[in-house]
Amino acid sequence: MKHTPDIDQLDDTSLYEKVLTLPYDEIGPFVLREMTRYTRPMLRIWITFAATIFLSVWFWPGVAYHPEEPRIAAGLAAGLILIPLLLVPVHEGLHLIPFLLAGARDIRIGADLSQGIIWVTAHRFVAGKRLFSMVASTPFILITVALMTAILFSPPWWKWVLSMALLVHTTMCAGDAALTGFMDSFGKRRVYTWDDADRKEAYFYASAETTD
């Protein structure tokens, strides 16, 4: 098992390079830039996004089936607003699990409504690429699997509603995928990150040497 460096070791410029300082109020523009890059995490987001658009159109009342009461307005409200809002605390709670299992204790949650983001961070806790990927991807994987399973076994109207909910949730995961993709972009160099939640900044480091 590779040793995780502490913050002082990361600041040793002979061993690590600080590749990014990301203020929380600049996360939105950073995510938009990273979304245009080809990375495996973002590819998963785009594939899921395309699939949910197809399902949302295919199951639209009157396209693949013709219900007597299509309840379009109710379906749009439930799929695009109500269910996604109910998923927000579930999504953020799932981010906590890998942090807690890794030993982080000073975990903080905040939001920047001007950017439309909610963040979960472990204050001054160093995370390697593997742990960060688990933190970032756990909500996407578990909620996507849960909603796809529900879509599979639901009646047509609910298939449509849940497809839209999955579409919205997938967009909620774009920031997590963008950050994971950024950490994946350094090849065989070891990559670590930690947050100073008081200063509202995230720091990313890459090792000076590559791994085998």
N, C-alpha and C positions, 0 to 999 in steps of 0.2 A: 504493500500500500504506500502510495506517494505521500510524503509529508506535506501538509498544507502550511505555507509560510504565514507568519504573522505580519502585521502592518509594517513594523519596522524593517523586516526583511524585504518586503515588497518595495520599500522606499530606497533600498540599496541599489543604486543605478548600475552597479557592476553585475547584478544578477537579474534585474527586471527593468523593463521600460514601461513607464506610464503611458498608455496609448490613448487614453481618453479620460477627460473629466467631464461628466455630464450633469449639469444642474437640473434639478427636477423641473424647472420652468422651461427647459428646452427639450424635454422628452418628446413632445408632439412633433416638432420639426425633424428631430433625429429619426423617429419612427417612420415618418413619411419618406425620408431619404432612403432608409434601409429597406423599405418595402419594395423598392424598385430594383434591388440587387437580387441576384440568383443565389439563394441559400436553401439548404434542405428544410429548415424550419419554415421559411416563408413559402416554399413550394407546397408543403403540407397545408398551409393556410389557404393558398390560392386554389388548390384542388378541392378542398372541403367547401370553400366559398362557391366555386362553380357548381359543385354537386347540389348544394342547398338552393341555389338559384333555380336549377333545373327542377328540383323536387317541389319548390314553392310554386312554380308555374304549372307543373304537371298535375299537382293535386288541387289547383285552384278550382273552386266549385264551378261546374259548368264546362270544364275542359275534359277531364278524364271521367267524370261522373256528373250526374245531374240531380242534385238534391232538391226536394220540394221547397225547403227553406235554406237558402245558401248562407245566410247570416254573415255576409261579407264584412260589414263594419265590425261586428263582434269578433270575427276571426282575426282581422287586421289588428285590432286593439290588443287581443290576447297574445298573438304571435310576435308582434313588433314592439309591444310596450310592457304588458303585464308580466308575462313569463320571463322575459329578459331581466326585468327589475327584480323578480324573485330569485333569479339565478345569481345576481351580483354578490350577495353575502356568501352563497355557496362557493362561487368562483374564488373569492378572496380567501375564504376559509381553507380551501384546498391548497392555496399557496403556502399556508402556514405549516402544513404537515411535514414536508421535507425539511424545512428550517428547524422545527422542533425535534425531529428525529436526529438531525445533525448536531444538536446541542445548543442552538441559538436560543436566547432567552429574552433579550431586549428587542422584541419584534414590534414594529409600529406600522400603523395603517393610516393613510392620508389620502387626500383627493385634491385635484386641481380642476375645478369645473370649467375653467376657461379653456383648458386643453381636452376636456372630456376624459380624464384619466383618473384611475384610483391606483394607488401604489401600496405594496406591502414590502417592507424591508426589515432586515435584521441589523440593527445599529452596530457598526464597527465589528461586524462578523465577516470574516473572509470566506468566500465561497469559490471553489474551483469550477471549471467548466461543467463537470458532470453534475455536481450538486445544483448549480444554477439552472442547468437544463431541466433537472427534475422539478425544481421550484416553479419554473416558468411553464412547463408543459403539463404538469399534473391536472390542472383544471381543464385544459383543452382536451386531453385524452379522455378523462373520466366522464365529463359532461357530454362530449361528442358521442361516446359509446352509449351512454344512458339515453340520450335523445334519439339516436339512430335505432336503438332497440325499441323504444316507445313508438317511434314512427312505424316500425315494422309490424307491430301488433295492434295498432290503433285503427279505428274506423276512419273512413276517408277524410271527413272534415277535420279531425284531429291530426291526421297525417299532414294536412296543409298547414295547420296552425303550428305544429311542432317543427315543421321544416323551416318556417319563417323564424321561429325562436332560435333554431340552430344557426340560421344565417346571421342573425344579430350577434349571437354569442361568438361565432367565428370571428367577426370583426373585432369583438372585444379582446380576442387573443392575439391580434396583430402586433401589439406592442411587445408582448412576451416573446413572440417569434422573431421580431426584429432584433431584440437584444441578444437572444440566443444565437441568431445567425451572425451577428457581429462577433461574438466570442468564438464562433466556429471558423472565422475568416483568417485566423492566424496559423493555419496549417498545423505543424507538429510542435509549435511553441506552446508551453504551458500557459494558460490564461486564468487569471483570478480577478475577482471583483469584491469590493466592499463599499458600504454606504455610510456616510456621515449624515444621519437623519436630522441632526441639529442644524447643520449647514445646508441640508437638502441638496446634497451632491452625491453622485456615484462615481467611483473610480475604477478603472480597468487597467490591468497590467498584463504584459506578456513577457515570458522569460527571454533572457538574452540568448539562450541556447535552445536548440530543438531537442525533442525527445526521439528515441528510436522507434 
